[in-house]
Amino acid sequence: MRLGSAAAGLTVWSGALLSSLCCLLPLAVIVLGLGSGAFMAVTIRRRHGVLP
């Protein structure tokens, strides 16, 4: 394998990774947000008749 083709492959893979971040980062935020909301719903004690 030549050095030029290895560098080209690395450039292509890094470009693909960077371009996929626009879709993956918002999905990760949504998943983490929903996960923390479910965690809070389970762990926070609710008192009936008292406003939060």
mmCIF entry with sequence, helices, sheets and N, C-alpha, C, O atoms, coordinates in Angstrom:
data_MODEL
# 
_entry.id   MODEL 
# 
_entity.id                         1 
_entity.type                       polymer 
_entity.pdbx_number_of_molecules   1 
# 
_entity_poly.entity_id                      1 
_entity_poly.type                           'polypeptide(L)' 
_entity_poly.nstd_linkage                   no 
_entity_poly.nstd_monomer                   no 
_entity_poly.pdbx_seq_one_letter_code       MRLGSAAAGLTVWSGALLSSLCCLLPLAVIVLGLGSGAFMAVTIRRRHGVLP 
_entity_poly.pdbx_seq_one_letter_code_can   MRLGSAAAGLTVWSGALLSSLCCLLPLAVIVLGLGSGAFMAVTIRRRHGVLP 
_entity_poly.pdbx_strand_id                 A 
# 
loop_
_entity_poly_seq.entity_id 
_entity_poly_seq.num 
_entity_poly_seq.mon_id 
_entity_poly_seq.hetero 
1 1  MET n 
1 2  ARG n 
1 3  LEU n 
1 4  GLY n 
1 5  SER n 
1 6  ALA n 
1 7  ALA n 
1 8  ALA n 
1 9  GLY n 
1 10 LEU n 
1 11 THR n 
1 12 VAL n 
1 13 TRP n 
1 14 SER n 
1 15 GLY n 
1 16 ALA n 
1 17 LEU n 
1 18 LEU n 
1 19 SER n 
1 20 SER n 
1 21 LEU n 
1 22 CYS n 
1 23 CYS n 
1 24 LEU n 
1 25 LEU n 
1 26 PRO n 
1 27 LEU n 
1 28 ALA n 
1 29 VAL n 
1 30 ILE n 
1 31 VAL n 
1 32 LEU n 
1 33 GLY n 
1 34 LEU n 
1 35 GLY n 
1 36 SER n 
1 37 GLY n 
1 38 ALA n 
1 39 PHE n 
1 40 MET n 
1 41 ALA n 
1 42 VAL n 
1 43 THR n 
1 44 ILE n 
1 45 ARG n 
1 46 ARG n 
1 47 ARG n 
1 48 HIS n 
1 49 GLY n 
1 50 VAL n 
1 51 LEU n 
1 52 PRO n 
# 
_struct_asym.id          A 
_struct_asym.entity_id   1 
# 
_struct_conf.conf_type_id            HELX_P 
_struct_conf.id                      HELX_P1 
_struct_conf.pdbx_PDB_helix_id       AA1 
_struct_conf.beg_label_comp_id       LEU 
_struct_conf.beg_label_asym_id       A 
_struct_conf.beg_label_seq_id        3 
_struct_conf.pdbx_beg_PDB_ins_code   ? 
_struct_conf.end_label_comp_id       THR 
_struct_conf.end_label_asym_id       A 
_struct_conf.end_label_seq_id        43 
_struct_conf.pdbx_end_PDB_ins_code   ? 
_struct_conf.beg_auth_comp_id        LEU 
_struct_conf.beg_auth_asym_id        A 
_struct_conf.beg_auth_seq_id         3 
_struct_conf.end_auth_comp_id        THR 
_struct_conf.end_auth_asym_id        A 
_struct_conf.end_auth_seq_id         43 
_struct_conf.pdbx_PDB_helix_class    1 
_struct_conf.details                 ? 
_struct_conf.pdbx_PDB_helix_length   41 
# 
_struct_conf_type.id          HELX_P 
_struct_conf_type.criteria    ? 
_struct_conf_type.reference   ? 
# 
loop_
_atom_site.group_PDB 
_atom_site.id 
_atom_site.type_symbol 
_atom_site.label_atom_id 
_atom_site.label_alt_id 
_atom_site.label_comp_id 
_atom_site.label_asym_id 
_atom_site.label_entity_id 
_atom_site.label_seq_id 
_atom_site.pdbx_PDB_ins_code 
_atom_site.Cartn_x 
_atom_site.Cartn_y 
_atom_site.Cartn_z 
_atom_site.occupancy 
_atom_site.B_iso_or_equiv 
_atom_site.pdbx_formal_charge 
_atom_site.auth_seq_id 
_atom_site.auth_comp_id 
_atom_site.auth_asym_id 
_atom_site.auth_atom_id 
_atom_site.pdbx_PDB_model_num 
ATOM 1   N N  . MET A 1 1  ? 0.849   -1.172 0.000  1.00 0.00 ? 1  MET A N  1 
ATOM 2   C CA . MET A 1 1  ? 0.000   0.000  0.000  1.00 0.00 ? 1  MET A CA 1 
ATOM 3   C C  . MET A 1 1  ? 0.892   1.231  0.000  1.00 0.00 ? 1  MET A C  1 
ATOM 4   O O  . MET A 1 1  ? 1.866   1.317  0.748  1.00 0.00 ? 1  MET A O  1 
ATOM 5   N N  . ARG A 1 2  ? 0.544   2.159  -0.837 1.00 0.00 ? 2  ARG A N  1 
ATOM 6   C CA . ARG A 1 2  ? 1.329   3.385  -0.892 1.00 0.00 ? 2  ARG A CA 1 
ATOM 7   C C  . ARG A 1 2  ? 0.889   4.343  0.187  1.00 0.00 ? 2  ARG A C  1 
ATOM 8   O O  . ARG A 1 2  ? -0.232  4.273  0.692  1.00 0.00 ? 2  ARG A O  1 
ATOM 9   N N  . LEU A 1 3  ? 1.801   5.247  0.534  1.00 0.00 ? 3  LEU A N  1 
ATOM 10  C CA . LEU A 1 3  ? 1.519   6.230  1.578  1.00 0.00 ? 3  LEU A CA 1 
ATOM 11  C C  . LEU A 1 3  ? 0.390   7.166  1.158  1.00 0.00 ? 3  LEU A C  1 
ATOM 12  O O  . LEU A 1 3  ? -0.432  7.563  1.985  1.00 0.00 ? 3  LEU A O  1 
ATOM 13  N N  . GLY A 1 4  ? 0.350   7.517  -0.118 1.00 0.00 ? 4  GLY A N  1 
ATOM 14  C CA . GLY A 1 4  ? -0.685  8.432  -0.613 1.00 0.00 ? 4  GLY A CA 1 
ATOM 15  C C  . GLY A 1 4  ? -2.078  7.845  -0.495 1.00 0.00 ? 4  GLY A C  1 
ATOM 16  O O  . GLY A 1 4  ? -3.019  8.557  -0.143 1.00 0.00 ? 4  GLY A O  1 
ATOM 17  N N  . SER A 1 5  ? -2.227  6.571  -0.780 1.00 0.00 ? 5  SER A N  1 
ATOM 18  C CA . SER A 1 5  ? -3.551  5.956  -0.697 1.00 0.00 ? 5  SER A CA 1 
ATOM 19  C C  . SER A 1 5  ? -3.981  5.779  0.761  1.00 0.00 ? 5  SER A C  1 
ATOM 20  O O  . SER A 1 5  ? -5.172  5.858  1.064  1.00 0.00 ? 5  SER A O  1 
ATOM 21  N N  . ALA A 1 6  ? -3.035  5.543  1.659  1.00 0.00 ? 6  ALA A N  1 
ATOM 22  C CA . ALA A 1 6  ? -3.380  5.441  3.080  1.00 0.00 ? 6  ALA A CA 1 
ATOM 23  C C  . ALA A 1 6  ? -3.833  6.799  3.615  1.00 0.00 ? 6  ALA A C  1 
ATOM 24  O O  . ALA A 1 6  ? -4.791  6.877  4.384  1.00 0.00 ? 6  ALA A O  1 
ATOM 25  N N  . ALA A 1 7  ? -3.154  7.854  3.214  1.00 0.00 ? 7  ALA A N  1 
ATOM 26  C CA . ALA A 1 7  ? -3.537  9.200  3.639  1.00 0.00 ? 7  ALA A CA 1 
ATOM 27  C C  . ALA A 1 7  ? -4.902  9.568  3.070  1.00 0.00 ? 7  ALA A C  1 
ATOM 28  O O  . ALA A 1 7  ? -5.707  10.199 3.754  1.00 0.00 ? 7  ALA A O  1 
ATOM 29  N N  . ALA A 1 8  ? -5.169  9.180  1.829  1.00 0.00 ? 8  ALA A N  1 
ATOM 30  C CA . ALA A 1 8  ? -6.467  9.469  1.223  1.00 0.00 ? 8  ALA A CA 1 
ATOM 31  C C  . ALA A 1 8  ? -7.579  8.720  1.960  1.00 0.00 ? 8  ALA A C  1 
ATOM 32  O O  . ALA A 1 8  ? -8.654  9.272  2.192  1.00 0.00 ? 8  ALA A O  1 
ATOM 33  N N  . GLY A 1 9  ? -7.322  7.482  2.322  1.00 0.00 ? 9  GLY A N  1 
ATOM 34  C CA . GLY A 1 9  ? -8.315  6.707  3.067  1.00 0.00 ? 9  GLY A CA 1 
ATOM 35  C C  . GLY A 1 9  ? -8.589  7.315  4.435  1.00 0.00 ? 9  GLY A C  1 
ATOM 36  O O  . GLY A 1 9  ? -9.737  7.375  4.874  1.00 0.00 ? 9  GLY A O  1 
ATOM 37  N N  . LEU A 1 10 ? -7.544  7.762  5.103  1.00 0.00 ? 10 LEU A N  1 
ATOM 38  C CA . LEU A 1 10 ? -7.704  8.395  6.411  1.00 0.00 ? 10 LEU A CA 1 
ATOM 39  C C  . LEU A 1 10 ? -8.489  9.697  6.281  1.00 0.00 ? 10 LEU A C  1 
ATOM 40  O O  . LEU A 1 10 ? -9.321  10.007 7.133  1.00 0.00 ? 10 LEU A O  1 
ATOM 41  N N  . THR A 1 11 ? -8.234  10.446 5.238  1.00 0.00 ? 11 THR A N  1 
ATOM 42  C CA . THR A 1 11 ? -8.958  11.694 5.010  1.00 0.00 ? 11 THR A CA 1 
ATOM 43  C C  . THR A 1 11 ? -10.433 11.432 4.750  1.00 0.00 ? 11 THR A C  1 
ATOM 44  O O  . THR A 1 11 ? -11.293 12.152 5.255  1.00 0.00 ? 11 THR A O  1 
ATOM 45  N N  . VAL A 1 12 ? -10.724 10.410 3.971  1.00 0.00 ? 12 VAL A N  1 
ATOM 46  C CA . VAL A 1 12 ? -12.115 10.073 3.664  1.00 0.00 ? 12 VAL A CA 1 
ATOM 47  C C  . VAL A 1 12 ? -12.848 9.635  4.928  1.00 0.00 ? 12 VAL A C  1 
ATOM 48  O O  . VAL A 1 12 ? -13.973 10.074 5.168  1.00 0.00 ? 12 VAL A O  1 
ATOM 49  N N  . TRP A 1 13 ? -12.238 8.788  5.729  1.00 0.00 ? 13 TRP A N  1 
ATOM 50  C CA . TRP A 1 13 ? -12.874 8.307  6.954  1.00 0.00 ? 13 TRP A CA 1 
ATOM 51  C C  . TRP A 1 13 ? -13.084 9.440  7.967  1.00 0.00 ? 13 TRP A C  1 
ATOM 52  O O  . TRP A 1 13 ? -14.125 9.505  8.621  1.00 0.00 ? 13 TRP A O  1 
ATOM 53  N N  . SER A 1 14 ? -12.109 10.313 8.089  1.00 0.00 ? 14 SER A N  1 
ATOM 54  C CA . SER A 1 14 ? -12.278 11.432 9.023  1.00 0.00 ? 14 SER A CA 1 
ATOM 55  C C  . SER A 1 14 ? -13.362 12.389 8.535  1.00 0.00 ? 14 SER A C  1 
ATOM 56  O O  . SER A 1 14 ? -14.109 12.934 9.348  1.00 0.00 ? 14 SER A O  1 
ATOM 57  N N  . GLY A 1 15 ? -13.460 12.602 7.235  1.00 0.00 ? 15 GLY A N  1 
ATOM 58  C CA . GLY A 1 15 ? -14.530 13.441 6.692  1.00 0.00 ? 15 GLY A CA 1 
ATOM 59  C C  . GLY A 1 15 ? -15.898 12.822 6.906  1.00 0.00 ? 15 GLY A C  1 
ATOM 60  O O  . GLY A 1 15 ? -16.856 13.525 7.228  1.00 0.00 ? 15 GLY A O  1 
ATOM 61  N N  . ALA A 1 16 ? -15.995 11.522 6.731  1.00 0.00 ? 16 ALA A N  1 
ATOM 62  C CA . ALA A 1 16 ? -17.271 10.836 6.963  1.00 0.00 ? 16 ALA A CA 1 
ATOM 63  C C  . ALA A 1 16 ? -17.668 10.916 8.429  1.00 0.00 ? 16 ALA A C  1 
ATOM 64  O O  . ALA A 1 16 ? -18.841 11.110 8.746  1.00 0.00 ? 16 ALA A O  1 
ATOM 65  N N  . LEU A 1 17 ? -16.706 10.768 9.317  1.00 0.00 ? 17 LEU A N  1 
ATOM 66  C CA . LEU A 1 17 ? -16.990 10.853 10.748 1.00 0.00 ? 17 LEU A CA 1 
ATOM 67  C C  . LEU A 1 17 ? -17.459 12.255 11.127 1.00 0.00 ? 17 LEU A C  1 
ATOM 68  O O  . LEU A 1 17 ? -18.437 12.407 11.858 1.00 0.00 ? 17 LEU A O  1 
ATOM 69  N N  . LEU A 1 18 ? -16.769 13.270 10.634 1.00 0.00 ? 18 LEU A N  1 
ATOM 70  C CA . LEU A 1 18 ? -17.147 14.646 10.948 1.00 0.00 ? 18 LEU A CA 1 
ATOM 71  C C  . LEU A 1 18 ? -18.520 15.004 10.380 1.00 0.00 ? 18 LEU A C  1 
ATOM 72  O O  . LEU A 1 18 ? -19.289 15.716 11.026 1.00 0.00 ? 18 LEU A O  1 
ATOM 73  N N  . SER A 1 19 ? -18.829 14.525 9.194  1.00 0.00 ? 19 SER A N  1 
ATOM 74  C CA . SER A 1 19 ? -20.124 14.854 8.608  1.00 0.00 ? 19 SER A CA 1 
ATOM 75  C C  . SER A 1 19 ? -21.262 14.103 9.292  1.00 0.00 ? 19 SER A C  1 
ATOM 76  O O  . SER A 1 19 ? -22.401 14.569 9.258  1.00 0.00 ? 19 SER A O  1 
ATOM 77  N N  . SER A 1 20 ? -20.993 12.969 9.905  1.00 0.00 ? 20 SER A N  1 
ATOM 78  C CA . SER A 1 20 ? -22.054 12.241 10.599 1.00 0.00 ? 20 SER A CA 1 
ATOM 79  C C  . SER A 1 20 ? -22.349 12.826 11.975 1.00 0.00 ? 20 SER A C  1 
ATOM 80  O O  . SER A 1 20 ? -23.374 12.498 12.573 1.00 0.00 ? 20 SER A O  1 
ATOM 81  N N  . LEU A 1 21 ? -21.473 13.682 12.487 1.00 0.00 ? 21 LEU A N  1 
ATOM 82  C CA . LEU A 1 21 ? -21.702 14.274 13.801 1.00 0.00 ? 21 LEU A CA 1 
ATOM 83  C C  . LEU A 1 21 ? -22.926 15.176 13.832 1.00 0.00 ? 21 LEU A C  1 
ATOM 84  O O  . LEU A 1 21 ? -23.535 15.347 14.888 1.00 0.00 ? 21 LEU A O  1 
ATOM 85  N N  . CYS A 1 22 ? -23.298 15.752 12.705 1.00 0.00 ? 22 CYS A N  1 
ATOM 86  C CA . CYS A 1 22 ? -24.472 16.623 12.684 1.00 0.00 ? 22 CYS A CA 1 
ATOM 87  C C  . CYS A 1 22 ? -25.745 15.835 12.976 1.00 0.00 ? 22 CYS A C  1 
ATOM 88  O O  . CYS A 1 22 ? -26.735 16.407 13.432 1.00 0.00 ? 22 CYS A O  1 
ATOM 89  N N  . CYS A 1 23 ? -25.727 14.548 12.719 1.00 0.00 ? 23 CYS A N  1 
ATOM 90  C CA . CYS A 1 23 ? -26.900 13.719 13.014 1.00 0.00 ? 23 CYS A CA 1 
ATOM 91  C C  . CYS A 1 23 ? -26.750 12.987 14.342 1.00 0.00 ? 23 CYS A C  1 
ATOM 92  O O  . CYS A 1 23 ? -27.733 12.807 15.061 1.00 0.00 ? 23 CYS A O  1 
ATOM 93  N N  . LEU A 1 24 ? -25.553 12.568 14.672 1.00 0.00 ? 24 LEU A N  1 
ATOM 94  C CA . LEU A 1 24 ? -25.351 11.753 15.866 1.00 0.00 ? 24 LEU A CA 1 
ATOM 95  C C  . LEU A 1 24 ? -25.373 12.563 17.154 1.00 0.00 ? 24 LEU A C  1 
ATOM 96  O O  . LEU A 1 24 ? -25.884 12.078 18.164 1.00 0.00 ? 24 LEU A O  1 
ATOM 97  N N  . LEU A 1 25 ? -24.841 13.773 17.154 1.00 0.00 ? 25 LEU A N  1 
ATOM 98  C CA . LEU A 1 25 ? -24.816 14.567 18.373 1.00 0.00 ? 25 LEU A CA 1 
ATOM 99  C C  . LEU A 1 25 ? -26.217 14.960 18.860 1.00 0.00 ? 25 LEU A C  1 
ATOM 100 O O  . LEU A 1 25 ? -26.485 14.828 20.054 1.00 0.00 ? 25 LEU A O  1 
ATOM 101 N N  . PRO A 1 26 ? -27.120 15.434 17.997 1.00 0.00 ? 26 PRO A N  1 
ATOM 102 C CA . PRO A 1 26 ? -28.475 15.711 18.488 1.00 0.00 ? 26 PRO A CA 1 
ATOM 103 C C  . PRO A 1 26 ? -29.193 14.457 18.986 1.00 0.00 ? 26 PRO A C  1 
ATOM 104 O O  . PRO A 1 26 ? -29.948 14.516 19.956 1.00 0.00 ? 26 PRO A O  1 
ATOM 105 N N  . LEU A 1 27 ? -28.959 13.329 18.326 1.00 0.00 ? 27 LEU A N  1 
ATOM 106 C CA . LEU A 1 27 ? -29.571 12.089 18.796 1.00 0.00 ? 27 LEU A CA 1 
ATOM 107 C C  . LEU A 1 27 ? -29.043 11.705 20.169 1.00 0.00 ? 27 LEU A C  1 
ATOM 108 O O  . LEU A 1 27 ? -29.799 11.225 21.014 1.00 0.00 ? 27 LEU A O  1 
ATOM 109 N N  . ALA A 1 28 ? -27.759 11.910 20.395 1.00 0.00 ? 28 ALA A N  1 
ATOM 110 C CA . ALA A 1 28 ? -27.182 11.598 21.703 1.00 0.00 ? 28 ALA A CA 1 
ATOM 111 C C  . ALA A 1 28 ? -27.764 12.507 22.777 1.00 0.00 ? 28 ALA A C  1 
ATOM 112 O O  . ALA A 1 28 ? -28.021 12.052 23.892 1.00 0.00 ? 28 ALA A O  1 
ATOM 113 N N  . VAL A 1 29 ? -27.975 13.772 22.466 1.00 0.00 ? 29 VAL A N  1 
ATOM 114 C CA . VAL A 1 29 ? -28.559 14.709 23.428 1.00 0.00 ? 29 VAL A CA 1 
ATOM 115 C C  . VAL A 1 29 ? -29.996 14.298 23.751 1.00 0.00 ? 29 VAL A C  1 
ATOM 116 O O  . VAL A 1 29 ? -30.413 14.348 24.908 1.00 0.00 ? 29 VAL A O  1 
ATOM 117 N N  . ILE A 1 30 ? -30.745 13.896 22.736 1.00 0.00 ? 30 ILE A N  1 
ATOM 118 C CA . ILE A 1 30 ? -32.127 13.470 22.957 1.00 0.00 ? 30 ILE A CA 1 
ATOM 119 C C  . ILE A 1 30 ? -32.165 12.223 23.828 1.00 0.00 ? 30 ILE A C  1 
ATOM 120 O O  . ILE A 1 30 ? -32.967 12.133 24.757 1.00 0.00 ? 30 ILE A O  1 
ATOM 121 N N  . VAL A 1 31 ? -31.302 11.266 23.529 1.00 0.00 ? 31 VAL A N  1 
ATOM 122 C CA . VAL A 1 31 ? -31.278 10.028 24.311 1.00 0.00 ? 31 VAL A CA 1 
ATOM 123 C C  . VAL A 1 31 ? -30.876 10.314 25.752 1.00 0.00 ? 31 VAL A C  1 
ATOM 124 O O  . VAL A 1 31 ? -31.474 9.767  26.679 1.00 0.00 ? 31 VAL A O  1 
ATOM 125 N N  . LEU A 1 32 ? -29.883 11.152 25.951 1.00 0.00 ? 32 LEU A N  1 
ATOM 126 C CA . LEU A 1 32 ? -29.464 11.482 27.308 1.00 0.00 ? 32 LEU A CA 1 
ATOM 127 C C  . LEU A 1 32 ? -30.542 12.280 28.042 1.00 0.00 ? 32 LEU A C  1 
ATOM 128 O O  . LEU A 1 32 ? -30.747 12.089 29.241 1.00 0.00 ? 32 LEU A O  1 
ATOM 129 N N  . GLY A 1 33 ? -31.218 13.156 27.341 1.00 0.00 ? 33 GLY A N  1 
ATOM 130 C CA . GLY A 1 33 ? -32.278 13.939 27.963 1.00 0.00 ? 33 GLY A CA 1 
ATOM 131 C C  . GLY A 1 33 ? -33.451 13.074 28.387 1.00 0.00 ? 33 GLY A C  1 
ATOM 132 O O  . GLY A 1 33 ? -33.988 13.238 29.482 1.00 0.00 ? 33 GLY A O  1 
ATOM 133 N N  . LEU A 1 34 ? -33.844 12.162 27.528 1.00 0.00 ? 34 LEU A N  1 
ATOM 134 C CA . LEU A 1 34 ? -34.938 11.275 27.883 1.00 0.00 ? 34 LEU A CA 1 
ATOM 135 C C  . LEU A 1 34 ? -34.529 10.339 29.008 1.00 0.00 ? 34 LEU A C  1 
ATOM 136 O O  . LEU A 1 34 ? -35.336 10.019 29.880 1.00 0.00 ? 34 LEU A O  1 
ATOM 137 N N  . GLY A 1 35 ? -33.282 9.902  28.990 1.00 0.00 ? 35 GLY A N  1 
ATOM 138 C CA . GLY A 1 35 ? -32.812 9.006  30.039 1.00 0.00 ? 35 GLY A CA 1 
ATOM 139 C C  . GLY A 1 35 ? -32.777 9.698  31.390 1.00 0.00 ? 35 GLY A C  1 
ATOM 140 O O  . GLY A 1 35 ? -33.158 9.099  32.396 1.00 0.00 ? 35 GLY A O  1 
ATOM 141 N N  . SER A 1 36 ? -32.330 10.947 31.435 1.00 0.00 ? 36 SER A N  1 
ATOM 142 C CA . SER A 1 36 ? -32.272 11.650 32.710 1.00 0.00 ? 36 SER A CA 1 
ATOM 143 C C  . SER A 1 36 ? -33.672 12.013 33.192 1.00 0.00 ? 36 SER A C  1 
ATOM 144 O O  . SER A 1 36 ? -33.913 12.050 34.399 1.00 0.00 ? 36 SER A O  1 
ATOM 145 N N  . GLY A 1 37 ? -34.599 12.281 32.274 1.00 0.00 ? 37 GLY A N  1 
ATOM 146 C CA . GLY A 1 37 ? -35.969 12.549 32.675 1.00 0.00 ? 37 GLY A CA 1 
ATOM 147 C C  . GLY A 1 37 ? -36.626 11.328 33.306 1.00 0.00 ? 37 GLY A C  1 
ATOM 148 O O  . GLY A 1 37 ? -37.344 11.448 34.299 1.00 0.00 ? 37 GLY A O  1 
ATOM 149 N N  . ALA A 1 38 ? -36.382 10.160 32.732 1.00 0.00 ? 38 ALA A N  1 
ATOM 150 C CA . ALA A 1 38 ? -36.920 8.931  33.310 1.00 0.00 ? 38 ALA A CA 1 
ATOM 151 C C  . ALA A 1 38 ? -36.282 8.657  34.667 1.00 0.00 ? 38 ALA A C  1 
ATOM 152 O O  . ALA A 1 38 ? -36.954 8.188  35.585 1.00 0.00 ? 38 ALA A O  1 
ATOM 153 N N  . PHE A 1 39 ? -34.995 8.947  34.798 1.00 0.00 ? 39 PHE A N  1 
ATOM 154 C CA . PHE A 1 39 ? -34.309 8.747  36.078 1.00 0.00 ? 39 PHE A CA 1 
ATOM 155 C C  . PHE A 1 39 ? -34.898 9.654  37.144 1.00 0.00 ? 39 PHE A C  1 
ATOM 156 O O  . PHE A 1 39 ? -35.119 9.225  38.276 1.00 0.00 ? 39 PHE A O  1 
ATOM 157 N N  . MET A 1 40 ? -35.155 10.909 36.784 1.00 0.00 ? 40 MET A N  1 
ATOM 158 C CA . MET A 1 40 ? -35.724 11.849 37.748 1.00 0.00 ? 40 MET A CA 1 
ATOM 159 C C  . MET A 1 40 ? -37.145 11.455 38.118 1.00 0.00 ? 40 MET A C  1 
ATOM 160 O O  . MET A 1 40 ? -37.544 11.606 39.272 1.00 0.00 ? 40 MET A O  1 
ATOM 161 N N  . ALA A 1 41 ? -37.914 10.953 37.160 1.00 0.00 ? 41 ALA A N  1 
ATOM 162 C CA . ALA A 1 41 ? -39.284 10.550 37.450 1.00 0.00 ? 41 ALA A CA 1 
ATOM 163 C C  . ALA A 1 41 ? -39.317 9.398  38.445 1.00 0.00 ? 41 ALA A C  1 
ATOM 164 O O  . ALA A 1 41 ? -40.243 9.295  39.249 1.00 0.00 ? 41 ALA A O  1 
ATOM 165 N N  . VAL A 1 42 ? -38.323 8.545  38.393 1.00 0.00 ? 42 VAL A N  1 
ATOM 166 C CA . VAL A 1 42 ? -38.287 7.398  39.299 1.00 0.00 ? 42 VAL A CA 1 
ATOM 167 C C  . VAL A 1 42 ? -37.747 7.791  40.670 1.00 0.00 ? 42 VAL A C  1 
ATOM 168 O O  . VAL A 1 42 ? -38.235 7.292  41.684 1.00 0.00 ? 42 VAL A O  1 
ATOM 169 N N  . THR A 1 43 ? -36.757 8.668  40.722 1.00 0.00 ? 43 THR A N  1 
ATOM 170 C CA . THR A 1 43 ? -36.065 8.928  41.978 1.00 0.00 ? 43 THR A CA 1 
ATOM 171 C C  . THR A 1 43 ? -36.641 10.071 42.811 1.00 0.00 ? 43 THR A C  1 
ATOM 172 O O  . THR A 1 43 ? -36.431 10.098 44.023 1.00 0.00 ? 43 THR A O  1 
ATOM 173 N N  . ILE A 1 44 ? -37.354 11.008 42.207 1.00 0.00 ? 44 ILE A N  1 
ATOM 174 C CA . ILE A 1 44 ? -37.879 12.145 42.972 1.00 0.00 ? 44 ILE A CA 1 
ATOM 175 C C  . ILE A 1 44 ? -39.175 11.726 43.652 1.00 0.00 ? 44 ILE A C  1 
ATOM 176 O O  . ILE A 1 44 ? -40.075 11.162 43.029 1.00 0.00 ? 44 ILE A O  1 
ATOM 177 N N  . ARG A 1 45 ? -39.242 12.016 44.941 1.00 0.00 ? 45 ARG A N  1 
ATOM 178 C CA . ARG A 1 45 ? -40.453 11.711 45.694 1.00 0.00 ? 45 ARG A CA 1 
ATOM 179 C C  . ARG A 1 45 ? -41.505 12.777 45.402 1.00 0.00 ? 45 ARG A C  1 
ATOM 180 O O  . ARG A 1 45 ? -41.209 13.972 45.358 1.00 0.00 ? 45 ARG A O  1 
ATOM 181 N N  . ARG A 1 46 ? -42.723 12.323 45.206 1.00 0.00 ? 46 ARG A N  1 
ATOM 182 C CA . ARG A 1 46 ? -43.822 13.248 44.959 1.00 0.00 ? 46 ARG A CA 1 
ATOM 183 C C  . ARG A 1 46 ? -44.671 13.336 46.200 1.00 0.00 ? 46 ARG A C  1 
ATOM 184 O O  . ARG A 1 46 ? -45.042 12.325 46.796 1.00 0.00 ? 46 ARG A O  1 
ATOM 185 N N  . ARG A 1 47 ? -44.974 14.558 46.580 1.00 0.00 ? 47 ARG A N  1 
ATOM 186 C CA . ARG A 1 47 ? -45.873 14.783 47.720 1.00 0.00 ? 47 ARG A CA 1 
ATOM 187 C C  . ARG A 1 47 ? -47.223 15.238 47.180 1.00 0.00 ? 47 ARG A C  1 
ATOM 188 O O  . ARG A 1 47 ? -47.307 16.220 46.442 1.00 0.00 ? 47 ARG A O  1 
ATOM 189 N N  . HIS A 1 48 ? -48.241 14.545 47.538 1.00 0.00 ? 48 HIS A N  1 
ATOM 190 C CA . HIS A 1 48 ? -49.581 14.895 47.055 1.00 0.00 ? 48 HIS A CA 1 
ATOM 191 C C  . HIS A 1 48 ? -50.095 16.123 47.803 1.00 0.00 ? 48 HIS A C  1 
ATOM 192 O O  . HIS A 1 48 ? -49.964 16.224 49.022 1.00 0.00 ? 48 HIS A O  1 
ATOM 193 N N  . GLY A 1 49 ? -50.669 17.034 47.065 1.00 0.00 ? 49 GLY A N  1 
ATOM 194 C CA . GLY A 1 49 ? -51.232 18.225 47.672 1.00 0.00 ? 49 GLY A CA 1 
ATOM 195 C C  . GLY A 1 49 ? -50.233 19.363 47.821 1.00 0.00 ? 49 GLY A C  1 
ATOM 196 O O  . GLY A 1 49 ? -50.614 20.448 48.261 1.00 0.00 ? 49 GLY A O  1 
ATOM 197 N N  . VAL A 1 50 ? -48.965 19.153 47.470 1.00 0.00 ? 50 VAL A N  1 
ATOM 198 C CA . VAL A 1 50 ? -47.938 20.188 47.602 1.00 0.00 ? 50 VAL A CA 1 
ATOM 199 C C  . VAL A 1 50 ? -47.426 20.495 46.212 1.00 0.00 ? 50 VAL A C  1 
ATOM 200 O O  . VAL A 1 50 ? -47.024 19.594 45.477 1.00 0.00 ? 50 VAL A O  1 
ATOM 201 N N  . LEU A 1 51 ? -47.439 21.752 45.857 1.00 0.00 ? 51 LEU A N  1 
ATOM 202 C CA . LEU A 1 51 ? -46.911 22.135 44.555 1.00 0.00 ? 51 LEU A CA 1 
ATOM 203 C C  . LEU A 1 51 ? -45.393 22.062 44.571 1.00 0.00 ? 51 LEU A C  1 
ATOM 204 O O  . LEU A 1 51 ? -44.769 22.377 45.585 1.00 0.00 ? 51 LEU A O  1 
ATOM 205 N N  . PRO A 1 52 ? -44.801 21.659 43.481 1.00 0.00 ? 52 PRO A N  1 
ATOM 206 C CA . PRO A 1 52 ? -43.333 21.557 43.448 1.00 0.00 ? 52 PRO A CA 1 
ATOM 207 C C  . PRO A 1 52 ? -42.636 22.886 43.517 1.00 0.00 ? 52 PRO A C  1 
ATOM 208 O O  . PRO A 1 52 ? -41.407 22.940 43.498 1.00 0.00 ? 52 PRO A O  1 
# 
